[in-house]
């Protein structure tokens, strides 16, 4: 059976499973639609959270970034897992105790202000939409490859599927489908990783294989070999640090805080039965996430090694050391069709030269008659999907990866769209502007909001401001700078008042948004960027993706200073904070 | 009257202890001290690189479970836990 047939079969089969589950558990009331009746046990909730959380950025994009950035991409690994520690200890149990539907609802009550709630909705929509743009890029890559169509068409098909999918079920449908999706995506991620680890190192556990030695008889450690190949071809050593320490530090911090501040993840912790389950739920979520995240470094390193060895078949500079374009493998041809992999025969020798320009490589290359790197475009986001093909794994494995990538992108996009929809219909309309709409109208409004969000994100996804994981990192920066500080101060600082919180959120969101837009273009339209996006132009060397940590700091400082200089927090709100801090007396799971 | 202040203090103490470990393994070993630690090699892994791409994540998982267990004990100790059936 051919690859295409396999792909249709596996993707179709997994879809059928999700749809059946979604229909069987279709949302019957608004409460079900948003938070699944608050009755999901912690292990299952952790699994669903993991699926919700691990998006196209984690599944499709992250290992690709690791493959090309090596050590520097550790920021994504530590950032996207370390945030759960913050979430478990500083937010999840308290928000569960408080026990409402949405994040803006909490902020509105805690800071006794409708304005605060509106600002929170604004923050939530900004970061969620940015996040969905990243998903759309990933979805576009996955669909364009497996339908063998150009990227733009793949994206449009993906948008349509996401829409149908997200509108069909609410959270309840989503919780159980997401458990199914987790199973599909983790299987799809680890199976090829195990295959490749065995082929390269003879060790069936990728996490150990990465630290193992090559099975090719050389006895070299895999990472040492990869370092050597990279350096020989004028790239930076894989395990060496390339960016500045400060930038890696800030990016990690920004991703961690952002993780804890993302509305669609937080909303998950409203769905567990008890406060103590909220704590364990975060732990279980991280267990399920870590299975993929500790495999990703192995996938990245092994993909890079395989890619380099496929192209550089012999000694560097030897006349027949390079793969000739005529002999390029099928995966190469297939990815060329999507426009995400581009070869240009600069020196007209019909062979592929792929090299960097660090060290004395430029001089050496000239002596070999090479006229520049000929792999003019290798989109990082194709690496995970291409990996099993590059390694020559069977077709069913490749099809499985496609299904996994699509599952990851869909589950997260659906969760985010739900967060956007609930912010608009529940917080803005029902909560503030149109208090007397009934449940039916509220559901309708939320579906319209979803459709609108998909169109905006899809449009911007056609020309994304970066690779999927990088766009998602921007979304985290926005969440870090706006939502997390307000939530944390709301729980840990009894003296933080309404004006303080509003000023803090606006400062954090505003500063981060402006910093991103200056380099990425206003509202992500590239043509409107005011400064080129490279380290030389960054303020103090801080990349737009890392700025969220600074924005969060500004948020904290402003909120605390303003609070101390304005009216005190009313008695009853102080009581509310004291209530939130102790687990006793939490509402039962289905009171709403 | 329950000792809400004492409970909150005990909670903060535990959180701070956990966050110190959280910071040291990721930002400390994985980023700030990565160069000196990379001089130590365990099998194919340089130690700093291992903390950044493997070790810190395992420790994060352990941290959350340790926190959740200890917190449940503190809840019971101060008698503020959710009673069965609540």
Interface residues (C-beta under 8 A of the other chain):
Chain A: X66 X71 X74 X77 X78 X81 X82 X84 X85 X86 X88 X89 X90 X93 X207 X210 X211 X212 X213 X221 X222 X223 X224 X239 X241 X245 X248 X249 X252 X253 X274 X275 X276 X279 X280 X282 X283 X286 X287 X290 X293 X294 X297 X578 X581 X582 X583 X584 X585 X586 X588
Chain B: X2 X4 X7 X8 X11 X15 X18 X19 X22 X26 X27 X30 X31 X32 X34 X35 X38 X42 X43 X44 X45 X46 X49 X50 X52 X53 X54 X56 X57 X58 X60 X61 X63 X64 X65 X67 X68 X71 X72 X75 X79 X80 X81 X82 X83 X86
